[in-house]
Amino acid sequence: MTATERRERQRAERHQLIITAARELAEAEGWEAVTTRKLADRVEYSQPVLYGHFANMEAIRDAVAIEGIGEMAARMRDARLAAPEAEAIRSICTSYLEFAAAHPAAYQAMFSLPTQVKWASDETPAPLRAAFNEIVSAFGPFNDRNAALAELIWGSLHGMAVLLRSGRIPQEAQGQRLDLLVALFANAPA
């Protein structure tokens, strides 16, 4: 390994360390607790090192969001592939809601906090496309209809996740809500 390759590997490791530390701190204390000073202390690098990797805290939060979306996409894919085809929609929905509940700060960065990440454009990062395509694939091949269904179910899942997390809807009725949602979308007219 050359010195240049070693430096690049170390830089990539520091980059990931910053993302991981920000995510862990946000999950433990909330995003308002994630400051450059706390983050620098946690990763044992100076604040200028953080800024050598990220322009600002928003860029760090965006990196956490992209990483989280990639993880959610992988979980949805695994759930979809493990389920019978008739259960694909429910499997995707369950996986989505479980991820949102298990990783509230990452989910908040992914879908609730302001972001510079481009959505629904040519600049959309691959993990975001993968997550959306997993939802679409529950309805069949990619086409305008299935993409529209994916957007609608995604919006419904996001609403359920946020309302559940905030205590505005009861956890006990989650199964019934999910059954109704899946029934509505599984039987959507062509």
C-alpha positions in Angstrom: 0.0 0.0 0.0 1.4 3.4 -1.0 1.5 6.4 1.4 -1.2 8.1 -0.6 -3.5 5.0 -0.4 -2.9 4.8 3.3 -3.7 8.5 3.8 -6.9 8.1 1.7 -7.9 5.0 3.8 -7.3 7.0 7.0 -9.3 9.9 5.7 -12.2 7.6 4.8 -12.0 6.1 8.3 -12.1 9.5 9.9 -15.0 10.5 7.7 -17.0 7.5 8.8 -16.0 8.0 12.4 -17.5 11.5 12.4 -20.7 10.2 10.8 -21.0 7.3 13.3 -20.2 9.6 16.3 -22.8 12.2 15.2 -25.4 9.5 14.8 -24.7 7.9 18.2 -24.7 11.3 19.9 -28.0 12.3 18.2 -29.6 8.9 19.1 -28.5 9.3 22.8 -29.2 13.1 23.3 -31.0 14.5 20.3 -29.8 16.5 17.3 -29.7 19.7 19.4 -26.8 18.1 21.4 -24.7 17.4 18.3 -22.3 20.4 18.2 -18.9 20.6 16.6 -17.3 20.9 20.0 -19.0 17.7 21.4 -18.4 15.9 18.2 -14.7 16.9 18.1 -14.3 15.7 21.7 -16.0 12.4 20.9 -13.9 11.6 17.9 -10.8 13.0 19.5 -10.0 15.3 16.6 -10.0 19.1 16.4 -12.9 21.0 15.0 -10.8 22.0 12.0 -10.4 18.3 11.2 -14.3 18.0 11.2 -14.5 20.9 8.9 -11.9 19.3 6.7 -14.4 16.5 6.1 -17.7 18.4 6.2 -18.6 22.0 5.4 -20.9 22.4 8.5 -23.1 20.5 10.9 -25.8 20.3 8.3 -23.5 18.4 6.0 -22.7 15.9 8.8 -26.4 15.5 9.5 -27.0 15.0 5.7 -24.3 12.3 5.7 -26.1 10.6 8.7 -29.4 10.8 6.7 -27.9 9.2 3.6 -26.3 6.4 5.6 -29.6 5.8 7.4 -31.5 5.7 4.2 -29.0 3.2 2.8 -29.5 1.0 5.9 -33.3 1.3 5.6 -33.2 0.4 1.9 -31.2 -2.7 2.7 -33.6 -3.8 5.4 -36.6 -3.2 3.2 -34.9 -5.2 0.4 -34.2 -8.1 2.8 -37.8 -8.0 4.1 -39.2 -8.0 0.6 -37.1 -10.8 -0.6 -37.8 -12.9 2.5 -41.6 -12.6 2.2 -43.9 -14.3 -0.3 -44.8 -12.0 -3.2 -48.3 -11.4 -1.8 -46.8 -10.1 1.4 -44.2 -7.8 -0.2 -46.1 -4.5 0.6 -46.7 -5.4 4.2 -43.0 -6.6 4.6 -41.7 -3.3 3.2 -44.1 -1.3 5.4 -43.2 -3.2 8.5 -39.5 -2.9 7.9 -39.9 0.9 7.3 -41.8 1.4 10.5 -39.4 -0.8 12.5 -36.4 1.2 11.3 -38.1 4.5 12.1 -38.9 3.3 15.7 -35.4 1.8 16.3 -33.5 4.8 14.9 -35.5 8.0 15.7 -32.6 10.5 15.4 -31.4 9.0 12.1 -35.0 8.9 10.9 -35.4 12.6 11.9 -32.3 13.5 9.9 -33.6 11.4 7.0 -37.0 12.8 6.6 -37.8 15.7 9.0 -34.9 18.1 9.4 -33.8 20.6 6.8 -31.4 19.1 4.2 -29.3 20.0 1.2 -29.7 16.5 -0.1 -31.5 16.5 -3.5 -34.6 14.4 -3.8 -36.3 13.3 -6.9 -33.7 14.7 -9.2 -30.7 13.7 -11.2 -28.5 14.6 -8.2 -30.4 12.2 -5.8 -27.8 10.0 -4.0 -27.9 6.3 -4.8 -29.1 5.2 -1.3 -32.2 7.4 -1.6 -33.0 5.9 -5.1 -32.5 2.4 -3.7 -34.9 3.0 -0.8 -37.6 4.5 -3.1 -37.1 1.7 -5.6 -37.6 -0.9 -2.8 -41.0 0.6 -2.1 -41.8 0.7 -5.8 -40.8 -2.9 -6.3 -43.4 -4.0 -3.8 -45.9 -3.0 -6.4 -44.1 -4.6 -9.4 -41.9 -3.2 -12.1 -41.0 0.5 -12.1 -43.5 2.6 -14.0 -45.4 5.9 -13.3 -48.3 4.1 -11.5 -46.1 2.1 -9.2 -43.9 5.1 -8.5 -47.1 7.1 -7.6 -48.2 4.3 -5.3 -44.8 4.2 -3.7 -44.9 8.0 -3.0 -48.4 7.6 -1.4 -47.5 4.7 0.8 -44.2 6.4 1.8 -46.2 9.5 2.8 -48.6 7.3 4.8 -45.7 5.4 6.5 -43.9 8.7 7.3 -47.1 10.0 8.9 -47.6 6.9 10.9 -44.0 6.9 12.1 -44.1 10.5 13.2 -47.5 10.3 14.8 -46.5 7.1 16.6 -43.2 8.5 17.8 -44.8 11.6 19.2 -47.5 9.6 21.0 -50.3 11.0 18.9 -51.5 7.6 17.9 -51.5 4.5 20.1 -48.9 1.7 19.5 -51.6 -0.9 20.2 -53.5 -0.1 17.0 -50.4 -0.2 14.8 -51.2 -3.7 13.4 -54.7 -2.7 12.5 -53.5 0.5 10.8 -50.9 -1.4 8.9 -53.5 -4.0 7.8 -55.8 -1.2 6.5 -52.9 0.6 4.7 -51.7 -2.5 3.0 -55.3 -3.5 2.0 -55.8 0.0 0.5 -52.7 -0.1 -1.6 -52.7 -3.8 -2.5 -56.1 -3.3 -4.0 -55.4 0.0 -5.8 -57.1 0.1 -9.2 -54.7 0.0 -12.2 
